[in-house]
């Protein structure tokens, strides 16, 4: 937040509110998840950094970003051994160093 970002929990917002956030964002940092499907509503040139835990990485939103004319980077962070919901590796917590985020935005 000190760097101009706003923390948003998409699941607490209506679909139109979610789309509006993506449509007006200049930069997006997000952990891999279904909410990133809204990248298709971003303006071209929006900068996107997608965060992954090391046990699950996919290029799904990289491809969507490319089609939409977005600037995309991914960061593979560390993780704790705690899982959020299930044994699914996509559910691991993710930790990312500030320096990784800063480097990712050096487009």
N, CA, C and O atoms as a GROMACS GRO file, in nm:
protein
  428
    1UNK      N    1   0.082  -0.120   0.000
    1UNK     CA    2   0.000   0.000   0.000
    1UNK      C    3   0.085   0.126   0.000
    1UNK      O    4   0.047   0.227  -0.058
    2UNK      N    5   0.203   0.120   0.065
    2UNK     CA    6   0.291   0.236   0.068
    2UNK      C    7   0.343   0.271  -0.071
    2UNK      O    8   0.388   0.383  -0.094
    3UNK      N    9   0.337   0.177  -0.163
    3UNK     CA   10   0.383   0.199  -0.300
    3UNK      C   11   0.269   0.221  -0.399
    3UNK      O   12   0.287   0.208  -0.520
    4UNK      N   13   0.152   0.255  -0.348
    4UNK     CA   14   0.040   0.288  -0.434
    4UNK      C   15  -0.047   0.171  -0.474
    4UNK      O   16  -0.137   0.187  -0.556
    5UNK      N   17  -0.023   0.054  -0.417
    5UNK     CA   18  -0.107  -0.062  -0.447
    5UNK      C   19  -0.219  -0.070  -0.344
    5UNK      O   20  -0.207  -0.021  -0.232
    6UNK      N   21  -0.328  -0.132  -0.386
    6UNK     CA   22  -0.442  -0.153  -0.298
    6UNK      C   23  -0.468  -0.302  -0.290
    6UNK      O   24  -0.473  -0.370  -0.393
    7UNK      N   25  -0.484  -0.354  -0.171
    7UNK     CA   26  -0.514  -0.495  -0.152
    7UNK      C   27  -0.663  -0.517  -0.176
    7UNK      O   28  -0.747  -0.449  -0.116
    8UNK      N   29  -0.695  -0.612  -0.263
    8UNK     CA   30  -0.834  -0.638  -0.299
    8UNK      C   31  -0.862  -0.787  -0.286
    8UNK      O   32  -0.783  -0.869  -0.333
    9UNK      N   33  -0.972  -0.821  -0.221
    9UNK     CA   34  -1.017  -0.960  -0.214
    9UNK      C   35  -1.133  -0.972  -0.312
    9UNK      O   36  -1.246  -0.933  -0.281
   10UNK      N   37  -1.105  -1.028  -0.428
   10UNK     CA   38  -1.206  -1.032  -0.534
   10UNK      C   39  -1.333  -1.104  -0.492
   10UNK      O   40  -1.443  -1.066  -0.532
   11UNK      N   41  -1.319  -1.209  -0.410
   11UNK     CA   42  -1.437  -1.287  -0.374
   11UNK      C   43  -1.539  -1.207  -0.293
   11UNK      O   44  -1.654  -1.248  -0.281
   12UNK      N   45  -1.497  -1.092  -0.239
   12UNK     CA   46  -1.591  -1.009  -0.162
   12UNK      C   47  -1.659  -0.903  -0.248
   12UNK      O   48  -1.738  -0.823  -0.198
   13UNK      N   49  -1.629  -0.901  -0.378
   13UNK     CA   50  -1.682  -0.799  -0.468
   13UNK      C   51  -1.777  -0.860  -0.572
   13UNK      O   52  -1.769  -0.979  -0.601
   14UNK      N   53  -1.864  -0.778  -0.624
   14UNK     CA   54  -1.952  -0.823  -0.732
   14UNK      C   55  -1.870  -0.840  -0.859
   14UNK      O   56  -1.757  -0.790  -0.868
   15UNK      N   57  -1.925  -0.908  -0.956
   15UNK     CA   58  -1.856  -0.929  -1.083
   15UNK      C   59  -1.825  -0.795  -1.150
   15UNK      O   60  -1.716  -0.777  -1.204
   16UNK      N   61  -1.919  -0.702  -1.147
   16UNK     CA   62  -1.895  -0.573  -1.212
   16UNK      C   63  -1.786  -0.493  -1.140
   16UNK      O   64  -1.708  -0.423  -1.204
   17UNK      N   65  -1.780  -0.504  -1.007
   17UNK     CA   66  -1.674  -0.437  -0.933
   17UNK      C   67  -1.537  -0.497  -0.967
   17UNK      O   68  -1.439  -0.425  -0.982
   18UNK      N   69  -1.533  -0.628  -0.978
   18UNK     CA   70  -1.408  -0.696  -1.014
   18UNK      C   71  -1.359  -0.650  -1.152
   18UNK      O   72  -1.242  -0.617  -1.169
   19UNK      N   73  -1.450  -0.650  -1.248
   19UNK     CA   74  -1.413  -0.610  -1.384
   19UNK      C   75  -1.366  -0.465  -1.389
   19UNK      O   76  -1.273  -0.431  -1.461
   20UNK      N   77  -1.431  -0.380  -1.312
   20UNK     CA   78  -1.393  -0.240  -1.307
   20UNK      C   79  -1.251  -0.222  -1.253
   20UNK      O   80  -1.174  -0.141  -1.304
   21UNK      N   81  -1.218  -0.298  -1.151
   21UNK     CA   82  -1.082  -0.290  -1.094
   21UNK      C   83  -0.979  -0.326  -1.200
   21UNK      O   84  -0.879  -0.255  -1.215
   22UNK      N   85  -1.001  -0.433  -1.272
   22UNK     CA   86  -0.906  -0.475  -1.374
   22UNK      C   87  -0.904  -0.376  -1.491
   22UNK      O   88  -0.797  -0.351  -1.548
   23UNK      N   89  -1.017  -0.322  -1.527
   23UNK     CA   90  -1.024  -0.230  -1.641
   23UNK      C   91  -0.948  -0.101  -1.616
   23UNK      O   92  -0.898  -0.040  -1.710
   24UNK      N   93  -0.938  -0.058  -1.491
   24UNK     CA   94  -0.873   0.069  -1.460
   24UNK      C   95  -0.734   0.055  -1.397
   24UNK      O   96  -0.667   0.155  -1.373
   25UNK      N   97  -0.691  -0.067  -1.370
   25UNK     CA   98  -0.560  -0.088  -1.307
   25UNK      C   99  -0.447  -0.060  -1.405
   25UNK      O  100  -0.457  -0.089  -1.524
   26UNK      N  101  -0.340  -0.002  -1.354
   26UNK     CA  102  -0.218   0.018  -1.432
   26UNK      C  103  -0.119  -0.095  -1.405
   26UNK      O  104  -0.043  -0.135  -1.493
   27UNK      N  105  -0.121  -0.144  -1.281
   27UNK     CA  106  -0.033  -0.253  -1.239
   27UNK      C  107  -0.114  -0.350  -1.154
   27UNK      O  108  -0.198  -0.309  -1.073
   28UNK      N  109  -0.087  -0.478  -1.173
   28UNK     CA  110  -0.156  -0.582  -1.097
   28UNK      C  111  -0.053  -0.679  -1.044
   28UNK      O  112   0.032  -0.728  -1.119
   29UNK      N  113  -0.060  -0.708  -0.916
   29UNK     CA  114   0.018  -0.815  -0.854
   29UNK      C  115  -0.084  -0.912  -0.797
   29UNK      O  116  -0.171  -0.871  -0.720
   30UNK      N  117  -0.076  -1.039  -0.835
   30UNK     CA  118  -0.174  -1.135  -0.786
   30UNK      C  119  -0.115  -1.274  -0.778
   30UNK      O  120  -0.033  -1.314  -0.860
   31UNK      N  121  -0.159  -1.347  -0.678
   31UNK     CA  122  -0.127  -1.489  -0.670
   31UNK      C  123  -0.210  -1.560  -0.775
   31UNK      O  124  -0.325  -1.523  -0.799
   32UNK      N  125  -0.152  -1.662  -0.839
   32UNK     CA  126  -0.223  -1.737  -0.942
   32UNK      C  127  -0.359  -1.782  -0.889
   32UNK      O  128  -0.370  -1.836  -0.779
   33UNK      N  129  -0.462  -1.758  -0.969
   33UNK     CA  130  -0.596  -1.801  -0.932
   33UNK      C  131  -0.697  -1.756  -1.036
   33UNK      O  132  -0.664  -1.683  -1.130
   34UNK      N  133  -0.820  -1.800  -1.018
   34UNK     CA  134  -0.925  -1.775  -1.116
   34UNK      C  135  -0.953  -1.627  -1.138
   34UNK      O  136  -0.997  -1.589  -1.247
   35UNK      N  137  -0.930  -1.544  -1.039
   35UNK     CA  138  -0.956  -1.401  -1.053
   35UNK      C  139  -0.876  -1.338  -1.166
   35UNK      O  140  -0.917  -1.236  -1.221
   36UNK      N  141  -0.763  -1.398  -1.200
   36UNK     CA  142  -0.682  -1.343  -1.308
   36UNK      C  143  -0.745  -1.361  -1.446
   36UNK      O  144  -0.694  -1.308  -1.544
   37UNK      N  145  -0.854  -1.434  -1.454
   37UNK     CA  146  -0.927  -1.442  -1.581
   37UNK      C  147  -0.976  -1.304  -1.624
   37UNK      O  148  -1.003  -1.281  -1.742
   38UNK      N  149  -0.986  -1.212  -1.528
   38UNK     CA  150  -1.028  -1.075  -1.558
   38UNK      C  151  -0.921  -0.997  -1.633
   38UNK      O  152  -0.946  -0.884  -1.675
   39UNK      N  153  -0.802  -1.053  -1.650
   39UNK     CA  154  -0.698  -0.984  -1.726
   39UNK      C  155  -0.744  -0.948  -1.866
   39UNK      O  156  -0.694  -0.853  -1.926
   40UNK      N  157  -0.837  -1.022  -1.918
   40UNK     CA  158  -0.890  -0.993  -2.051
   40UNK      C  159  -0.962  -0.859  -2.059
   40UNK      O  160  -0.990  -0.811  -2.168
   41UNK      N  161  -0.992  -0.798  -1.944
   41UNK     CA  162  -1.060  -0.669  -1.941
   41UNK      C  163  -0.963  -0.553  -1.915
   41UNK      O  164  -1.005  -0.437  -1.910
   42UNK      N  165  -0.835  -0.584  -1.899
   42UNK     CA  166  -0.735  -0.478  -1.876
   42UNK      C  167  -0.707  -0.401  -2.003
   42UNK      O  168  -0.726  -0.451  -2.114
   43UNK      N  169  -0.662  -0.278  -1.985
   43UNK     CA  170  -0.619  -0.198  -2.099
   43UNK      C  171  -0.484  -0.249  -2.146
   43UNK      O  172  -0.403  -0.293  -2.064
   44UNK      N  173  -0.458  -0.244  -2.276
   44UNK     CA  174  -0.325  -0.281  -2.324
   44UNK      C  175  -0.218  -0.201  -2.249
   44UNK      O  176  -0.241  -0.087  -2.209
   45UNK      N  177  -0.104  -0.262  -2.231
   45UNK     CA  178   0.011  -0.204  -2.161
   45UNK      C  179   0.003  -0.217  -2.010
   45UNK      O  180   0.099  -0.180  -1.941
   46UNK      N  181  -0.108  -0.268  -1.954
   46UNK     CA  182  -0.113  -0.290  -1.809
   46UNK      C  183  -0.002  -0.385  -1.771
   46UNK      O  184   0.026  -0.482  -1.842
   47UNK      N  185   0.062  -0.358  -1.659
   47UNK     CA  186   0.171  -0.444  -1.610
   47UNK      C  187   0.115  -0.544  -1.510
   47UNK      O  188   0.044  -0.508  -1.417
   48UNK      N  189   0.148  -0.671  -1.532
   48UNK     CA  190   0.094  -0.780  -1.452
   48UNK      C  191   0.210  -0.863  -1.396
   48UNK      O  192   0.300  -0.904  -1.469
   49UNK      N  193   0.206  -0.886  -1.265
   49UNK     CA  194   0.300  -0.978  -1.202
   49UNK      C  195   0.218  -1.085  -1.132
   49UNK      O  196   0.140  -1.058  -1.041
   50UNK      N  197   0.237  -1.208  -1.178
   50UNK     CA  198   0.164  -1.323  -1.122
   50UNK      C  199   0.259  -1.399  -1.030
   50UNK      O  200   0.372  -1.428  -1.067
   51UNK      N  201   0.210  -1.432  -0.911
   51UNK     CA  202   0.291  -1.501  -0.811
   51UNK      C  203   0.254  -1.649  -0.805
   51UNK      O  204   0.136  -1.686  -0.806
   52UNK      N  205   0.357  -1.732  -0.799
   52UNK     CA  206   0.337  -1.877  -0.790
   52UNK      C  207   0.414  -1.933  -0.672
   52UNK      O  208   0.516  -1.878  -0.630
   53UNK      N  209   0.364  -2.044  -0.617
   53UNK     CA  210   0.448  -2.121  -0.527
   53UNK      C  211   0.530  -2.216  -0.614
   53UNK      O  212   0.489  -2.244  -0.727
   54UNK      N  213   0.642  -2.267  -0.566
   54UNK     CA  214   0.729  -2.348  -0.652
   54UNK      C  215   0.672  -2.484  -0.691
   54UNK      O  216   0.730  -2.553  -0.774
   55UNK      N  217   0.559  -2.524  -0.633
   55UNK     CA  218   0.502  -2.654  -0.662
   55UNK      C  219   0.396  -2.650  -0.772
   55UNK      O  220   0.346  -2.754  -0.814
   56UNK      N  221   0.361  -2.529  -0.817
   56UNK     CA  222   0.260  -2.519  -0.922
   56UNK      C  223   0.285  -2.394  -1.004
   56UNK      O  224   0.273  -2.282  -0.954
   57UNK      N  225   0.320  -2.412  -1.130
   57UNK     CA  226   0.344  -2.301  -1.222
   57UNK      C  227   0.276  -2.336  -1.354
   57UNK      O  228   0.288  -2.449  -1.403
   58UNK      N  229   0.207  -2.240  -1.412
   58UNK     CA  230   0.140  -2.260  -1.539
   58UNK      C  231   0.153  -2.131  -1.622
   58UNK      O  232   0.174  -2.023  -1.566
   59UNK      N  233   0.140  -2.143  -1.752
   59UNK     CA  234   0.151  -2.025  -1.838
   59UNK      C  235   0.015  -1.973  -1.885
   59UNK      O  236   0.008  -1.894  -1.979
   60UNK      N  237  -0.091  -2.018  -1.823
   60UNK     CA  238  -0.226  -1.981  -1.864
   60UNK      C  239  -0.245  -1.829  -1.874
   60UNK      O  240  -0.287  -1.779  -1.979
   61UNK      N  241  -0.214  -1.757  -1.768
   61UNK     CA  242  -0.238  -1.613  -1.768
   61UNK      C  243  -0.128  -1.536  -1.841
   61UNK      O  244  -0.147  -1.421  -1.880
   62UNK      N  245  -0.014  -1.598  -1.860
   62UNK     CA  246   0.088  -1.538  -1.945
   62UNK      C  247   0.036  -1.533  -2.089
   62UNK      O  248   0.053  -1.432  -2.158
   63UNK      N  249  -0.027  -1.642  -2.133
   63UNK     CA  250  -0.082  -1.646  -2.268
   63UNK      C  251  -0.197  -1.546  -2.284
   63UNK      O  252  -0.206  -1.477  -2.386
   64UNK      N  253  -0.285  -1.539  -2.184
   64UNK     CA  254  -0.395  -1.442  -2.188
   64UNK      C  255  -0.341  -1.299  -2.193
   64UNK      O  256  -0.391  -1.216  -2.268
   65UNK      N  257  -0.238  -1.272  -2.113
   65UNK     CA  258  -0.178  -1.139  -2.112
   65UNK      C  259  -0.118  -1.104  -2.247
   65UNK      O  260  -0.130  -0.991  -2.294
   66UNK      N  261  -0.055  -1.201  -2.310
   66UNK     CA  262   0.004  -1.178  -2.442
   66UNK      C  263  -0.104  -1.143  -2.543
   66UNK      O  264  -0.088  -1.050  -2.622
   67UNK      N  265  -0.213  -1.216  -2.541
   67UNK     CA  266  -0.325  -1.189  -2.634
   67UNK      C  267  -0.387  -1.052  -2.610
   67UNK      O  268  -0.435  -0.988  -2.704
   68UNK      N  269  -0.387  -1.008  -2.484
   68UNK     CA  270  -0.451  -0.880  -2.449
   68UNK      C  271  -0.355  -0.762  -2.459
   68UNK      O  272  -0.395  -0.648  -2.434
   69UNK      N  273  -0.229  -0.786  -2.494
   69UNK     CA  274  -0.132  -0.678  -2.507
   69UNK      C  275  -0.082  -0.624  -2.374
   69UNK      O  276  -0.047  -0.507  -2.364
   70UNK      N  277  -0.078  -0.710  -2.273
   70UNK     CA  278  -0.032  -0.671  -2.140
   70UNK      C  279   0.116  -0.703  -2.123
   70UNK      O  280   0.170  -0.789  -2.193
   71UNK      N  281   0.181  -0.634  -2.030
   71UNK     CA  282   0.320  -0.664  -1.995
   71UNK      C  283   0.315  -0.760  -1.876
   71UNK      O  284   0.268  -0.724  -1.768
   72UNK      N  285   0.363  -0.881  -1.897
   72UNK     CA  286   0.348  -0.987  -1.798
   72UNK      C  287   0.483  -1.036  -1.747
   72UNK      O  288   0.578  -1.051  -1.824
   73UNK      N  289   0.490  -1.060  -1.618
   73UNK     CA  290   0.603  -1.128  -1.555
   73UNK      C  291   0.547  -1.223  -1.451
   73UNK      O  292   0.440  -1.200  -1.396
   74UNK      N  293   0.621  -1.329  -1.425
   74UNK     CA  294   0.583  -1.418  -1.316
   74UNK      C  295   0.696  -1.422  -1.214
   74UNK      O  296   0.812  -1.402  -1.248
   75UNK      N  297   0.659  -1.450  -1.091
   75UNK     CA  298   0.756  -1.464  -0.982
   75UNK      C  299   0.723  -1.594  -0.911
   75UNK      O  300   0.610  -1.616  -0.868
   76UNK      N  301   0.823  -1.679  -0.900
   76UNK     CA  302   0.806  -1.803  -0.824
   76UNK      C  303   0.865  -1.778  -0.687
   76UNK      O  304   0.986  -1.764  -0.670
   77UNK      N  305   0.778  -1.774  -0.589
   77UNK     CA  306   0.819  -1.744  -0.453
   77UNK      C  307   0.852  -1.869  -0.376
   77UNK      O  308   0.855  -1.980  -0.430
   78UNK      N  309   0.878  -1.849  -0.250
   78UNK     CA  310   0.896  -1.962  -0.160
   78UNK      C  311   0.761  -1.999  -0.104
   78UNK      O  312   0.658  -1.945  -0.145
   79UNK      N  313   0.761  -2.091  -0.012
   79UNK     CA  314   0.634  -2.130   0.049
   79UNK      C  315   0.660  -2.183   0.188
   79UNK      O  316   0.771  -2.225   0.220
   80UNK      N  317   0.558  -2.181   0.269
   80UNK     CA  318   0.563  -2.252   0.396
   80UNK      C  319   0.514  -2.393   0.367
   80UNK      O  320   0.462  -2.419   0.258
   81UNK      N  321   0.528  -2.481   0.459
   81UNK     CA  322   0.480  -2.618   0.438
   81UNK      C  323   0.332  -2.630   0.471
   81UNK      O  324   0.275  -2.739   0.464
   82UNK      N  325   0.270  -2.519   0.506
   82UNK     CA  326   0.128  -2.523   0.537
   82UNK      C  327   0.046  -2.506   0.411
   82UNK      O  328   0.081  -2.427   0.323
   83UNK      N  329  -0.060  -2.579   0.401
   83UNK     CA  330  -0.151  -2.569   0.288
   83UNK      C  331  -0.276  -2.497   0.333
   83UNK      O  332  -0.317  -2.509   0.449
   84UNK      N  333  -0.336  -2.424   0.243
   84UNK     CA  334  -0.453  -2.346   0.279
   84UNK      C  335  -0.578  -2.431   0.295
   84UNK      O  336  -0.652  -2.414   0.392
   85UNK      N  337  -0.603  -2.522   0.201
   85UNK     CA  338  -0.730  -2.594   0.204
   85UNK      C  339  -0.716  -2.744   0.186
   85UNK      O  340  -0.782  -2.820   0.258
   86UNK      N  341  -0.633  -2.790   0.094
   86UNK     CA  342  -0.629  -2.931   0.058
   86UNK      C  343  -0.485  -2.974   0.036
   86UNK      O  344  -0.392  -2.899   0.063
   87UNK      N  345  -0.466  -3.094  -0.013
   87UNK     CA  346  -0.333  -3.143  -0.050
   87UNK      C  347  -0.294  -3.099  -0.191
   87UNK      O  348  -0.187  -3.136  -0.240
   88UNK      N  349  -0.378  -3.023  -0.255
   88UNK     CA  350  -0.351  -2.972  -0.390
   88UNK      C  351  -0.234  -2.874  -0.383
   88UNK      O  352  -0.239  -2.778  -0.306
   89UNK      N  353  -0.127  -2.894  -0.462
   89UNK     CA  354  -0.011  -2.805  -0.455
   89UNK      C  355  -0.042  -2.661  -0.492
   89UNK      O  356   0.036  -2.572  -0.460
   90UNK      N  357  -0.155  -2.637  -0.559
   90UNK     CA  358  -0.194  -2.499  -0.591
   90UNK      C  359  -0.239  -2.424  -0.466
   90UNK      O  360  -0.253  -2.302  -0.470
   91UNK      N  361  -0.261  -2.495  -0.357
   91UNK     CA  362  -0.314  -2.433  -0.235
   91UNK      C  363  -0.206  -2.398  -0.133
   91UNK      O  364  -0.239  -2.353  -0.024
   92UNK      N  365  -0.077  -2.416  -0.166
   92UNK     CA  366   0.029  -2.375  -0.075
   92UNK      C  367   0.029  -2.224  -0.057
   92UNK      O  368  -0.001  -2.150  -0.151
   93UNK      N  369   0.062  -2.179   0.062
   93UNK     CA  370   0.089  -2.038   0.083
   93UNK      C  371   0.209  -1.998  -0.002
   93UNK      O  372   0.293  -2.083  -0.032
   94UNK      N  373   0.218  -1.872  -0.040
   94UNK     CA  374   0.329  -1.821  -0.120
   94UNK      C  375   0.392  -1.704  -0.046
   94UNK      O  376   0.322  -1.617   0.005
   95UNK      N  377   0.524  -1.701  -0.041
   95UNK     CA  378   0.593  -1.584   0.013
   95UNK      C  379   0.688  -1.532  -0.092
   95UNK      O  380   0.760  -1.609  -0.156
   96UNK      N  381   0.688  -1.401  -0.110
   96UNK     CA  382   0.770  -1.336  -0.212
   96UNK      C  383   0.844  -1.220  -0.147
   96UNK      O  384   0.785  -1.142  -0.072
   97UNK      N  385   0.970  -1.209  -0.175
   97UNK     CA  386   1.050  -1.099  -0.123
   97UNK      C  387   1.017  -0.970  -0.200
   97UNK      O  388   0.988  -0.974  -0.319
   98UNK      N  389   1.023  -0.860  -0.132
   98UNK     CA  390   0.997  -0.730  -0.195
   98UNK      C  391   1.090  -0.709  -0.314
   98UNK      O  392   1.047  -0.656  -0.417
   99UNK      N  393   1.215  -0.751  -0.302
   99UNK     CA  394   1.311  -0.733  -0.412
   99UNK      C  395   1.268  -0.811  -0.537
   99UNK      O  396   1.296  -0.767  -0.649
  100UNK      N  397   1.201  -0.925  -0.519
  100UNK     CA  398   1.152  -1.002  -0.633
  100UNK      C  399   1.042  -0.923  -0.706
  100UNK      O  400   1.038  -0.921  -0.829
  101UNK      N  401   0.955  -0.859  -0.630
  101UNK     CA  402   0.849  -0.780  -0.692
  101UNK      C  403   0.905  -0.658  -0.764
  101UNK      O  404   0.864  -0.626  -0.875
  102UNK      N  405   1.000  -0.592  -0.700
  102UNK     CA  406   1.061  -0.475  -0.762
  102UNK      C  407   1.130  -0.513  -0.892
  102UNK      O  408   1.118  -0.442  -0.992
  103UNK      N  409   1.201  -0.625  -0.892
  103UNK     CA  410   1.269  -0.672  -1.013
  103UNK      C  411   1.167  -0.709  -1.122
  103UNK      O  412   1.191  -0.685  -1.240
  104UNK      N  413   1.057  -0.767  -1.082
  104UNK     CA  414   0.955  -0.809  -1.178
  104UNK      C  415   0.894  -0.690  -1.250
  104UNK      O  416   0.853  -0.702  -1.366
  105UNK      N  417   0.887  -0.575  -1.186
  105UNK     CA  418   0.828  -0.457  -1.248
  105UNK      C  419   0.928  -0.376  -1.330
  105UNK      O  420   0.895  -0.268  -1.379
  106UNK      N  421   1.049  -0.425  -1.346
  106UNK     CA  422   1.149  -0.357  -1.428
  106UNK      C  423   1.133  -0.402  -1.572
  106UNK      O  424   1.221  -0.471  -1.626
  107UNK      N  425   1.023  -0.366  -1.636
  107UNK     CA  426   0.994  -0.405  -1.773
  107UNK      C  427   1.080  -0.326  -1.868
  107UNK      O  428   1.070  -0.344  -1.990
   0.00000   0.00000   0.00000
